[in-house]
């Protein structure tokens, strides 16, 4: 069986225990901001994502109803 290979987005690979992270943010007006790729420890990434989830505001009931329709 042949394995599928994905094209790399860059030739740079992180060191052991680290990850390459690029953050893209879209605001309420549809503007997109993309931050430079940084190398960070995996634990720092997990902590950052957990903090974002804890601070997240649940979607409004109206917006949720539009998505399900």
Biopython code that builds the backbone (N, CA, C, O; Angstrom):
import numpy as np
from Bio.PDB.StructureBuilder import StructureBuilder

atoms = [
    (1, "UNK", "N", (0.848, -1.174, 0.000)),
    (1, "UNK", "CA", (0.000, 0.000, 0.000)),
    (1, "UNK", "C", (0.894, 1.238, 0.000)),
    (1, "UNK", "O", (1.867, 1.318, 0.750)),
    (2, "UNK", "N", (0.558, 2.171, -0.827)),
    (2, "UNK", "CA", (1.325, 3.398, -0.942)),
    (2, "UNK", "C", (0.804, 4.419, 0.069)),
    (2, "UNK", "O", (-0.406, 4.610, 0.196)),
    (3, "UNK", "N", (1.705, 5.065, 0.777)),
    (3, "UNK", "CA", (1.275, 6.086, 1.731)),
    (3, "UNK", "C", (1.209, 7.427, 1.034)),
    (3, "UNK", "O", (2.022, 7.727, 0.160)),
    (4, "UNK", "N", (0.249, 8.220, 1.420)),
    (4, "UNK", "CA", (0.073, 9.547, 0.834)),
    (4, "UNK", "C", (1.030, 10.525, 1.508)),
    (4, "UNK", "O", (1.110, 10.578, 2.735)),
    (5, "UNK", "N", (1.748, 11.289, 0.710)),
    (5, "UNK", "CA", (2.677, 12.277, 1.243)),
    (5, "UNK", "C", (2.106, 13.658, 1.028)),
    (5, "UNK", "O", (1.641, 13.989, -0.063)),
    (6, "UNK", "N", (2.142, 14.457, 2.064)),
    (6, "UNK", "CA", (1.660, 15.824, 1.993)),
    (6, "UNK", "C", (2.826, 16.759, 1.707)),
    (6, "UNK", "O", (3.926, 16.568, 2.225)),
    (7, "UNK", "N", (2.586, 17.753, 0.896)),
    (7, "UNK", "CA", (3.614, 18.742, 0.607)),
    (7, "UNK", "C", (3.885, 19.568, 1.852)),
    (7, "UNK", "O", (2.956, 19.938, 2.569)),
    (8, "UNK", "N", (5.127, 19.852, 2.107)),
    (8, "UNK", "CA", (5.490, 20.683, 3.258)),
    (8, "UNK", "C", (5.297, 22.141, 2.903)),
    (8, "UNK", "O", (5.560, 22.567, 1.778)),
    (9, "UNK", "N", (4.831, 22.900, 3.888)),
    (9, "UNK", "CA", (4.643, 24.322, 3.654)),
    (9, "UNK", "C", (5.966, 25.076, 3.753)),
    (9, "UNK", "O", (6.102, 26.172, 3.210)),
    (10, "UNK", "N", (6.929, 24.493, 4.439)),
    (10, "UNK", "CA", (8.250, 25.109, 4.506)),
    (10, "UNK", "C", (9.274, 23.995, 4.678)),
    (10, "UNK", "O", (8.937, 22.877, 5.067)),
    (11, "UNK", "N", (10.495, 24.310, 4.390)),
    (11, "UNK", "CA", (11.550, 23.311, 4.542)),
    (11, "UNK", "C", (12.068, 23.288, 5.978)),
    (11, "UNK", "O", (12.880, 22.435, 6.337)),
    (12, "UNK", "N", (11.604, 24.214, 6.784)),
    (12, "UNK", "CA", (12.029, 24.322, 8.183)),
    (12, "UNK", "C", (11.224, 23.364, 9.041)),
    (12, "UNK", "O", (9.998, 23.318, 8.937)),
    (13, "UNK", "N", (11.896, 22.602, 9.886)),
    (13, "UNK", "CA", (11.229, 21.709, 10.824)),
    (13, "UNK", "C", (11.580, 22.127, 12.239)),
    (13, "UNK", "O", (12.687, 22.606, 12.487)),
    (14, "UNK", "N", (10.637, 21.950, 13.183)),
    (14, "UNK", "CA", (10.929, 22.340, 14.565)),
    (14, "UNK", "C", (11.878, 21.357, 15.242)),
    (14, "UNK", "O", (12.021, 20.208, 14.823)),
    (15, "UNK", "N", (12.515, 21.841, 16.291)),
    (15, "UNK", "CA", (13.352, 20.962, 17.102)),
    (15, "UNK", "C", (12.469, 20.003, 17.879)),
    (15, "UNK", "O", (11.261, 20.216, 17.982)),
    (16, "UNK", "N", (13.055, 18.960, 18.421)),
    (16, "UNK", "CA", (12.313, 17.955, 19.197)),
    (16, "UNK", "C", (11.616, 18.624, 20.383)),
    (16, "UNK", "O", (12.232, 19.384, 21.130)),
    (17, "UNK", "N", (10.319, 18.329, 20.546)),
    (17, "UNK", "CA", (9.537, 18.896, 21.641)),
    (17, "UNK", "C", (8.943, 20.255, 21.337)),
    (17, "UNK", "O", (8.253, 20.830, 22.179)),
    (18, "UNK", "N", (9.197, 20.775, 20.154)),
    (18, "UNK", "CA", (8.671, 22.072, 19.752)),
    (18, "UNK", "C", (7.743, 21.910, 18.554)),
    (18, "UNK", "O", (7.718, 20.859, 17.913)),
    (19, "UNK", "N", (6.994, 22.944, 18.262)),
    (19, "UNK", "CA", (6.113, 22.970, 17.102)),
    (19, "UNK", "C", (6.243, 24.313, 16.407)),
    (19, "UNK", "O", (6.602, 25.312, 17.030)),
    (20, "UNK", "N", (5.950, 24.332, 15.105)),
    (20, "UNK", "CA", (5.880, 25.588, 14.368)),
    (20, "UNK", "C", (4.422, 26.024, 14.373)),
    (20, "UNK", "O", (3.536, 25.244, 14.023)),
    (21, "UNK", "N", (4.173, 27.263, 14.767)),
    (21, "UNK", "CA", (2.813, 27.763, 14.919)),
    (21, "UNK", "C", (2.635, 29.035, 14.095)),
    (21, "UNK", "O", (3.454, 29.952, 14.155)),
    (22, "UNK", "N", (1.551, 29.072, 13.327)),
    (22, "UNK", "CA", (1.138, 30.280, 12.626)),
    (22, "UNK", "C", (-0.287, 30.556, 13.049)),
    (22, "UNK", "O", (-1.137, 29.668, 12.980)),
    (23, "UNK", "N", (-0.561, 31.764, 13.484)),
    (23, "UNK", "CA", (-1.896, 32.116, 13.959)),
    (23, "UNK", "C", (-2.556, 33.048, 12.959)),
    (23, "UNK", "O", (-1.972, 34.051, 12.548)),
    (24, "UNK", "N", (-3.777, 32.710, 12.571)),
    (24, "UNK", "CA", (-4.580, 33.552, 11.696)),
    (24, "UNK", "C", (-5.827, 33.949, 12.466)),
    (24, "UNK", "O", (-6.514, 33.096, 13.026)),
    (25, "UNK", "N", (-6.122, 35.251, 12.496)),
    (25, "UNK", "CA", (-7.254, 35.778, 13.252)),
    (25, "UNK", "C", (-8.185, 36.505, 12.290)),
    (25, "UNK", "O", (-7.740, 37.289, 11.452)),
    (26, "UNK", "N", (-9.486, 36.236, 12.420)),
    (26, "UNK", "CA", (-10.491, 36.950, 11.643)),
    (26, "UNK", "C", (-11.388, 37.677, 12.628)),
    (26, "UNK", "O", (-11.976, 37.050, 13.509)),
    (27, "UNK", "N", (-11.501, 39.009, 12.490)),
    (27, "UNK", "CA", (-12.334, 39.778, 13.423)),
    (27, "UNK", "C", (-13.776, 39.877, 12.919)),
    (27, "UNK", "O", (-14.123, 39.328, 11.873)),
    (28, "UNK", "N", (-14.614, 40.593, 13.693)),
    (28, "UNK", "CA", (-16.048, 40.679, 13.389)),
    (28, "UNK", "C", (-16.341, 41.391, 12.074)),
    (28, "UNK", "O", (-17.437, 41.254, 11.530)),
    (29, "UNK", "N", (-15.369, 42.154, 11.553)),
    (29, "UNK", "CA", (-15.553, 42.855, 10.282)),
    (29, "UNK", "C", (-15.019, 42.057, 9.097)),
    (29, "UNK", "O", (-15.082, 42.514, 7.956)),
    (30, "UNK", "N", (-14.502, 40.881, 9.365)),
    (30, "UNK", "CA", (-13.979, 40.035, 8.301)),
    (30, "UNK", "C", (-12.532, 40.296, 7.948)),
    (30, "UNK", "O", (-12.012, 39.708, 6.999)),
    (31, "UNK", "N", (-11.861, 41.183, 8.705)),
    (31, "UNK", "CA", (-10.450, 41.449, 8.447)),
    (31, "UNK", "C", (-9.609, 40.298, 8.987)),
    (31, "UNK", "O", (-9.850, 39.798, 10.085)),
    (32, "UNK", "N", (-8.640, 39.897, 8.216)),
    (32, "UNK", "CA", (-7.785, 38.775, 8.581)),
    (32, "UNK", "C", (-6.384, 39.275, 8.911)),
    (32, "UNK", "O", (-5.800, 40.066, 8.170)),
    (33, "UNK", "N", (-5.863, 38.803, 10.027)),
    (33, "UNK", "CA", (-4.484, 39.103, 10.417)),
    (33, "UNK", "C", (-3.755, 37.776, 10.545)),
    (33, "UNK", "O", (-4.229, 36.863, 11.222)),
    (34, "UNK", "N", (-2.616, 37.671, 9.902)),
    (34, "UNK", "CA", (-1.823, 36.455, 10.016)),
    (34, "UNK", "C", (-0.482, 36.820, 10.624)),
    (34, "UNK", "O", (0.212, 37.718, 10.147)),
    (35, "UNK", "N", (-0.131, 36.109, 11.685)),
    (35, "UNK", "CA", (1.105, 36.387, 12.402)),
    (35, "UNK", "C", (2.217, 35.484, 11.894)),
    (35, "UNK", "O", (1.960, 34.398, 11.375)),
    (36, "UNK", "N", (3.437, 35.935, 12.044)),
    (36, "UNK", "CA", (4.589, 35.185, 11.572)),
    (36, "UNK", "C", (4.693, 33.840, 12.278)),
    (36, "UNK", "O", (4.330, 33.715, 13.448)),
    (37, "UNK", "N", (5.183, 32.848, 11.572)),
    (37, "UNK", "CA", (5.368, 31.512, 12.135)),
    (37, "UNK", "C", (6.475, 31.564, 13.189)),
    (37, "UNK", "O", (7.552, 32.113, 12.956)),
    (38, "UNK", "N", (6.184, 30.979, 14.355)),
    (38, "UNK", "CA", (7.171, 30.938, 15.442)),
    (38, "UNK", "C", (7.333, 29.499, 15.906)),
    (38, "UNK", "O", (6.433, 28.675, 15.748)),
    (39, "UNK", "N", (8.482, 29.215, 16.474)),
    (39, "UNK", "CA", (8.740, 27.896, 17.052)),
    (39, "UNK", "C", (8.554, 28.015, 18.556)),
    (39, "UNK", "O", (9.138, 28.889, 19.197)),
    (40, "UNK", "N", (7.740, 27.134, 19.112)),
    (40, "UNK", "CA", (7.431, 27.200, 20.537)),
    (40, "UNK", "C", (7.332, 25.783, 21.104)),
    (40, "UNK", "O", (7.042, 24.849, 20.357)),
    (41, "UNK", "N", (7.565, 25.603, 22.405)),
    (41, "UNK", "CA", (7.412, 24.284, 23.008)),
    (41, "UNK", "C", (5.958, 23.811, 22.927)),
    (41, "UNK", "O", (5.031, 24.619, 22.988)),
    (42, "UNK", "N", (5.771, 22.517, 22.791)),
    (42, "UNK", "CA", (4.428, 21.938, 22.686)),
    (42, "UNK", "C", (3.577, 22.309, 23.906)),
    (42, "UNK", "O", (2.393, 22.616, 23.762)),
    (43, "UNK", "N", (4.164, 22.285, 25.092)),
    (43, "UNK", "CA", (3.425, 22.618, 26.313)),
    (43, "UNK", "C", (2.897, 24.044, 26.302)),
    (43, "UNK", "O", (1.785, 24.297, 26.765)),
    (44, "UNK", "N", (3.683, 24.975, 25.780)),
    (44, "UNK", "CA", (3.240, 26.368, 25.696)),
    (44, "UNK", "C", (2.066, 26.494, 24.738)),
    (44, "UNK", "O", (1.137, 27.263, 24.988)),
    (45, "UNK", "N", (2.104, 25.744, 23.642)),
    (45, "UNK", "CA", (0.991, 25.758, 22.690)),
    (45, "UNK", "C", (-0.273, 25.226, 23.347)),
    (45, "UNK", "O", (-1.340, 25.824, 23.213)),
    (46, "UNK", "N", (-0.162, 24.115, 24.052)),
    (46, "UNK", "CA", (-1.339, 23.535, 24.724)),
    (46, "UNK", "C", (-1.911, 24.495, 25.761)),
    (46, "UNK", "O", (-3.129, 24.645, 25.860)),
    (47, "UNK", "N", (-1.041, 25.145, 26.534)),
    (47, "UNK", "CA", (-1.510, 26.112, 27.536)),
    (47, "UNK", "C", (-2.215, 27.293, 26.873)),
    (47, "UNK", "O", (-3.248, 27.757, 27.355)),
    (48, "UNK", "N", (-1.651, 27.776, 25.766)),
    (48, "UNK", "CA", (-2.248, 28.902, 25.055)),
    (48, "UNK", "C", (-3.613, 28.563, 24.476)),
    (48, "UNK", "O", (-4.547, 29.360, 24.570)),
    (49, "UNK", "N", (-3.731, 27.394, 23.882)),
    (49, "UNK", "CA", (-5.014, 26.971, 23.317)),
    (49, "UNK", "C", (-6.039, 26.766, 24.430)),
    (49, "UNK", "O", (-7.208, 27.115, 24.263)),
    (50, "UNK", "N", (-5.621, 26.211, 25.550)),
    (50, "UNK", "CA", (-6.542, 26.028, 26.681)),
    (50, "UNK", "C", (-7.039, 27.376, 27.196)),
    (50, "UNK", "O", (-8.218, 27.516, 27.521)),
    (51, "UNK", "N", (-6.153, 28.365, 27.273)),
    (51, "UNK", "CA", (-6.553, 29.703, 27.728)),
    (51, "UNK", "C", (-7.557, 30.329, 26.769)),
    (51, "UNK", "O", (-8.505, 30.985, 27.202)),
    (52, "UNK", "N", (-7.353, 30.130, 25.468)),
    (52, "UNK", "CA", (-8.298, 30.658, 24.479)),
    (52, "UNK", "C", (-9.664, 29.998, 24.648)),
    (52, "UNK", "O", (-10.692, 30.673, 24.594)),
    (53, "UNK", "N", (-9.677, 28.697, 24.850)),
    (53, "UNK", "CA", (-10.950, 27.997, 25.046)),
    (53, "UNK", "C", (-11.667, 28.468, 26.305)),
    (53, "UNK", "O", (-12.889, 28.616, 26.303)),
    (54, "UNK", "N", (-10.923, 28.703, 27.375)),
    (54, "UNK", "CA", (-11.537, 29.164, 28.619)),
    (54, "UNK", "C", (-12.107, 30.566, 28.483)),
    (54, "UNK", "O", (-13.119, 30.887, 29.107)),
    (55, "UNK", "N", (-11.463, 31.413, 27.666)),
    (55, "UNK", "CA", (-11.912, 32.789, 27.494)),
    (55, "UNK", "C", (-12.950, 32.940, 26.388)),
    (55, "UNK", "O", (-13.508, 34.023, 26.208)),
    (56, "UNK", "N", (-13.213, 31.877, 25.653)),
    (56, "UNK", "CA", (-14.133, 31.954, 24.517)),
    (56, "UNK", "C", (-15.547, 32.284, 24.973)),
    (56, "UNK", "O", (-16.018, 31.805, 26.005)),
    (57, "UNK", "N", (-16.201, 33.105, 24.184)),
    (57, "UNK", "CA", (-17.590, 33.482, 24.452)),
    (57, "UNK", "C", (-18.470, 32.570, 23.611)),
    (57, "UNK", "O", (-18.236, 32.427, 22.411)),
    (58, "UNK", "N", (-19.489, 31.944, 24.222)),
    (58, "UNK", "CA", (-20.356, 31.077, 23.430)),
    (58, "UNK", "C", (-21.095, 31.887, 22.366)),
    (58, "UNK", "O", (-21.422, 33.052, 22.594)),
    (59, "UNK", "N", (-21.361, 31.284, 21.209)),
    (59, "UNK", "CA", (-22.061, 32.024, 20.158)),
    (59, "UNK", "C", (-23.460, 32.428, 20.616)),
    (59, "UNK", "O", (-24.086, 31.736, 21.418)),
    (60, "UNK", "N", (-23.941, 33.555, 20.096)),
    (60, "UNK", "CA", (-25.286, 34.020, 20.433)),
    (60, "UNK", "C", (-26.313, 33.023, 19.928)),
    (60, "UNK", "O", (-26.065, 32.315, 18.952)),
    (61, "UNK", "N", (-27.457, 32.962, 20.580)),
    (61, "UNK", "CA", (-28.497, 32.002, 20.205)),
    (61, "UNK", "C", (-28.939, 32.240, 18.766)),
    (61, "UNK", "O", (-29.202, 31.277, 18.045)),
    (62, "UNK", "N", (-29.028, 33.484, 18.330)),
    (62, "UNK", "CA", (-29.447, 33.801, 16.970)),
    (62, "UNK", "C", (-28.442, 33.298, 15.940)),
    (62, "UNK", "O", (-28.831, 32.751, 14.908)),
    (63, "UNK", "N", (-27.174, 33.478, 16.211)),
    (63, "UNK", "CA", (-26.135, 33.023, 15.292)),
    (63, "UNK", "C", (-26.126, 31.502, 15.204)),
    (63, "UNK", "O", (-25.888, 30.936, 14.137)),
    (64, "UNK", "N", (-26.385, 30.852, 16.320)),
    (64, "UNK", "CA", (-26.407, 29.405, 16.352)),
    (64, "UNK", "C", (-27.613, 28.888, 15.542)),
    (64, "UNK", "O", (-27.494, 27.879, 14.847)),
    (65, "UNK", "N", (-28.747, 29.553, 15.624)),
    (65, "UNK", "CA", (-29.928, 29.141, 14.882)),
    (65, "UNK", "C", (-29.716, 29.304, 13.384)),
    (65, "UNK", "O", (-30.209, 28.492, 12.600)),
    (66, "UNK", "N", (-28.991, 30.343, 12.973)),
    (66, "UNK", "CA", (-28.695, 30.558, 11.545)),
    (66, "UNK", "C", (-27.835, 29.447, 11.010)),
    (66, "UNK", "O", (-28.038, 29.011, 9.876)),
    (67, "UNK", "N", (-26.883, 28.971, 11.779)),
    (67, "UNK", "CA", (-25.976, 27.905, 11.315)),
    (67, "UNK", "C", (-26.724, 26.592, 11.133)),
    (67, "UNK", "O", (-26.429, 25.836, 10.207)),
    (68, "UNK", "N", (-27.675, 26.315, 11.992)),
    (68, "UNK", "CA", (-28.385, 25.032, 11.911)),
    (68, "UNK", "C", (-29.459, 25.044, 10.828)),
    (68, "UNK", "O", (-29.933, 23.977, 10.437)),
    (69, "UNK", "N", (-29.857, 26.202, 10.335)),
    (69, "UNK", "CA", (-30.903, 26.285, 9.308)),
    (69, "UNK", "C", (-30.368, 26.002, 7.930)),
    (69, "UNK", "O", (-31.121, 26.032, 6.957)),
]
sb = StructureBuilder()
sb.init_structure("model")
sb.init_model(0)
sb.init_chain("A")
sb.init_seg("    ")
for serial, (resi, resn, name, xyz) in enumerate(atoms, 1):
    if name == "N":
        sb.init_residue(resn, " ", resi, " ")
    sb.init_atom(name, np.array(xyz, "f"), 0.0, 1.0, " ", f" {name:<3s}", serial, name[0])
structure = sb.get_structure()
